[in-house]
Amino acid sequence: MEETSVVKVGLKYCGGCNPTFDRVAFVKDLTASFDFVVQWVSFEDENISCLLTVNGCEIACVDPKEFESKGLRVFSISSDEPGIKEKFSSFILGGSRHD
Amino acid sequence: MIKTKKDYIMSLKEQKHIVYYKGKRVEDITQHPAFIPHINAAAKTYELALQPEHEDLMIARSHLTGEKINRFTYIHQSRDDLVKKVQMMRLLSHETGSCFQRCVGFDGLNSLYSTTFEIDEKYGTQYHQRLTDYVKHVQQSNVMVVGGMTDPKGDRSKRPSQQSDPDLFVHVVERRQDGIIVTGAKAHQTGAANSHEIVVMPTVALTEEDKDYAVAFASPLNAKGVLLIFGRQTNEERKFERGIDIGNLEFGLVGGEALVIFDRVFVPWDHVFMCGEYDFAQAFVERFAALHRQNYGGCKGGLADIMVGACALASEYQGTSKASHIRDKLAEMMHLAETIYCCSVACSAMGHKMRAGNYEPDTLLANSTKYNVTKNMYEIARLGHDIAGGIIATMPFEDDLRSPEVGKYVEKYLKGVEGVPTEDRIRILRLIENMTGGTALAESMHGAGSPQAQKVMYGRMGNIEYKKKLAEKFAGIRKTGSS
């Protein structure tokens, strides 16, 4: 049986001043789906190579470029669009950035 | 260091400051119903800072120590910081539905930061270093600091030094080798009863005769000679009730205000940030006012969001939500709310760097923000009353709803549309009633200064000569002597 390796992913939210969807509930659902392959940690954890940024609206106060410039792979969410789990899955497996 | 709500409440229990409520001393404000909603609201400034989903707004990195700190203790370092402050205000309103009280001290520290720097430049004093040390203490301890701005003022036609009672403005009564003795009072002090320390600042422009009134300092609220008398609010007695009739069940509706008395209070020199430099009082007041008026589109805008939601629900519960005039009124309410938010963001985005290195919002736009708030919040309340209906003024008590004798009639005759419990309709209408009541509106009018204080700024900063030149140019008017 193949052993699944666990990826450490940092989580960075915007401040949530006027969100257009329930960021916390959405992320809770998403993270629960990937618990078997992802160890969720703070965005300030020094041993991460991937980051999930969560913005509450399209203004997207958390700018992924800020983290990409530090060499991190970033997956960004700014809405509760359908199909996000599949996209995040391919991101974790080495796929492309999403925003 | 105060981190959690529990820490905050414990610190209030331990400080043993003197607070009077309705003629009696309150031994423990954390157990007293008149104070609990305000404590709960202020505690949110601590709680949200610990939540990853709000950290981006609630936490900043100190330019003094490099440490992560609560944003309410921060000195703004960019325009982006000023915008984040406004966003934080809106967020906290969404979380409390009330006033969270911690902004006045925040604004006091920021306005003193730039002013002390410039006083030192002119007079070679040491105020800025003292203030910087004090800010570090606030950042490291995370204490809640109330901003002591408004003096009682007595006869408004007279200057501080002309008052028949010299104590109607806080002033220095004695200068000693180790510090100063001050006497006077600060009125309408939002959050004072549940703060730890106070930063006292001058409240008006001053002349040489008023030199003793040009004083800024920090003091613990449990210092000898400091006494607080808590103010009565509209529907004050509802705070002693439980349940629906309170409106906002946990946080109250506005911040709790107090009259803070200083009866010969000693302040050591290291906590004195201005003492006699009357020529800086006006600049200081304008800076503080700009920083404080900047907030109002954020915090009141956030409260207006709740009002819009409450009115939308009320119309759904009552079967009026599809009426075009209701939809139009809800759109108007949102327009008024977003307008004040726009103003706060604009004055932040147009903020400027001070000589001390910190950033402050555009003064005129910050005043425009607050002036709009004095109008828009009343109009939002008016539209809210219109949508909700007269029922907000005539509803029975919750006890009637629960009564074995008459509850069935309240249930029956206050029913709205099918599928919505009568109790839900009562709850939302009670929220609207409480959020649009007396003290909540008066706070929008006079908090951060009355509307006339904002309007005079157009005379001072409206750049009317430039505007006249623009008009002359397009009208083809040439001044005598010009070619």
Chai-1 contact restraints between the chains, C-beta under 6 A:
chainA,res_idxA,chainB,res_idxB,connection_type,confidence,min_distance_angstrom,max_distance_angstrom,comment,restraint_id
A,Y13,B,P52,contact,1.0,0.0,6.0,A-B,restraint_1
A,Y13,B,E53,contact,1.0,0.0,6.0,A-B,restraint_2
A,C14,B,D56,contact,1.0,0.0,6.0,A-B,restraint_3
A,G15,B,H54,contact,1.0,0.0,6.0,A-B,restraint_4
A,G15,B,D56,contact,1.0,0.0,6.0,A-B,restraint_5
A,G15,B,L57,contact,1.0,0.0,6.0,A-B,restraint_6
A,G15,B,Q87,contact,1.0,0.0,6.0,A-B,restraint_7
A,G16,B,E53,contact,1.0,0.0,6.0,A-B,restraint_8
A,G16,B,H54,contact,1.0,0.0,6.0,A-B,restraint_9
A,G16,B,L91,contact,1.0,0.0,6.0,A-B,restraint_10
A,C17,B,Q87,contact,1.0,0.0,6.0,A-B,restraint_11
A,C17,B,R90,contact,1.0,0.0,6.0,A-B,restraint_12
A,C17,B,L91,contact,1.0,0.0,6.0,A-B,restraint_13
A,V24,B,E53,contact,1.0,0.0,6.0,A-B,restraint_14
